[in-house]
Amino acid sequence: MPGKPADSDKPGWANGLKQLYNSVVDEPLPESFKDLIERLDDAD
């Protein structure tokens, strides 16, 4: 439908889920994960 916002066909919870996902993605990587990745890289 012309002039219809793109988000209007999504369920109401979709925006909340997207915001939650984005907040998790924006969190810094824990130091323990960085150490683990470094050890795995060194093992190669």
LUMPA-435578 format. One record per residue (C-alpha): x, y, z. Coordinates in steps of 0.02 Angstrom, whole numbers, plus 32768, in hexadecimal, padded with zeros to 4 digits. Layout:
# LUMPA-435578
NODE     X     Y     Z
NODE     X     Y     Z
...
***
This chain:
# LUMPA-435578
NODE     X     Y     Z
NODE  8000  8000  8000
NODE  804E  80A8  7FCE
NODE  807B  811A  805E
NODE  8073  808A  80DA
NODE  8107  8086  8153
NODE  8177  7FEE  813B
NODE  816A  7FBD  81F3
NODE  80AC  7FBA  81F4
NODE  80A5  7F08  81B2
NODE  8113  7EC5  823F
NODE  80CA  7E84  82E2
NODE  80D0  7EFD  8375
NODE  815A  7E9D  83CF
NODE  81D2  7EA7  833B
NODE  8213  7F55  8365
NODE  8233  7F25  841A
NODE  8290  7E89  83E3
NODE  82F9  7EEF  8369
NODE  8325  7F6D  83F2
NODE  8356  7EE0  8469
NODE  83C2  7E8E  83E3
NODE  8418  7F32  83BA
NODE  843D  7F54  8471
NODE  8490  7EA9  8483
NODE  84F4  7EC1  83E3
NODE  8532  7F6A  8422
NODE  8573  7F21  84C6
NODE  8630  7F11  84D2
NODE  867C  7E64  84C7
NODE  86A5  7E22  8576
NODE  8760  7E1A  859D
NODE  8754  7D5D  85B9
NODE  8713  7D47  8507
NODE  879F  7DB3  84C2
NODE  881E  7D47  851F
NODE  87CD  7CA7  84DE
NODE  87CF  7CE5  842A
NODE  8885  7D18  843B
NODE  88B4  7C6C  8480
NODE  8856  7C15  83F3
NODE  88AB  7C83  8371
NODE  8955  7C5B  83BD
NODE  8930  7BA0  83B6
NODE  8927  7BA7  82F7
***
